[in-house]
Amino acid sequence: MSLRLMGEKKGMTHIFDKNGKLIVCSVIFAEPNVIVQVKTKEKDGYRAIQIGAFKVAASKKRNVTKPLVGHFSRAHMEPRRRLCESRIEENDENYQVGQAIGVEYFADCQYVDVSGRSKGKGFQGVIKRHGFSGGPKAHGSKFHRSAGSTGMCSFPGRNFPGGKKAGHMGAKSSMVESLQVVRVDAEKKIILVKGGIPGARGSLVYIRKSMKKGLNK
């Protein structure tokens, strides 16, 4: 199983490979994620590690709830803004509380999966949201960007749930799989992946070794 680390989307850039080909990349900044808790099958019912990322600023520590303060105190570390879990194998004993895991974790893999929350685009119509073609553009037409008929006049006389209509667009969990790892810089704590990833600049993203391309490829 692959660990899921947390990082921050910094934006996009482009670099040239050794053959002079331009590659468009997404830049992910990931400070070392620290193991806060190791869960066991005997105590918790399953094997997993809980990872924390992004230290809480000194001015924001008063906003950390008392249960979380106690949780981090047991691990002898400062509170983190984000927590996530990753399942581990039954015979994996390589992880300890307080251990830091950085971007060098991805140095030996060629592909990763990146997930995050897509950009929110507010309330949009069916043409932008679902790609409807719309009606005629002539002056005499009174049907330009409407959805058209969405129901029926007799049986069953209602709209079925799940239909494509106008509504809130974006701001949903999204994952891009099998992105090629272009470069891993442990000193600068960044990882470059080929192509785009979900989210706006500065948003939280989760990175793991690719499940479809194989964990060790």
Buried (B, 14 or more C-beta within 10 A) or exposed (E): BBBBBBBBBEEBEEEEEEEEEEBEBBBBBBBBBBBBBBBEEEEEEEBBBBBBBBBBEEEEEEEBEEEBEEBBEEBEBBBBBEBBBBBBEEEEEEBEBEBEBBBBBBEEBBBBBBBBBBBEEEEBBBBEBBEBEBEEEEEEEEEEEBBEEEEEEEEEEEEEEEEEEBEEBBEEEBEBBBBBBBBBEBEEBBBBBBBBBBBEEEBBBBBBBBBEBEEEE
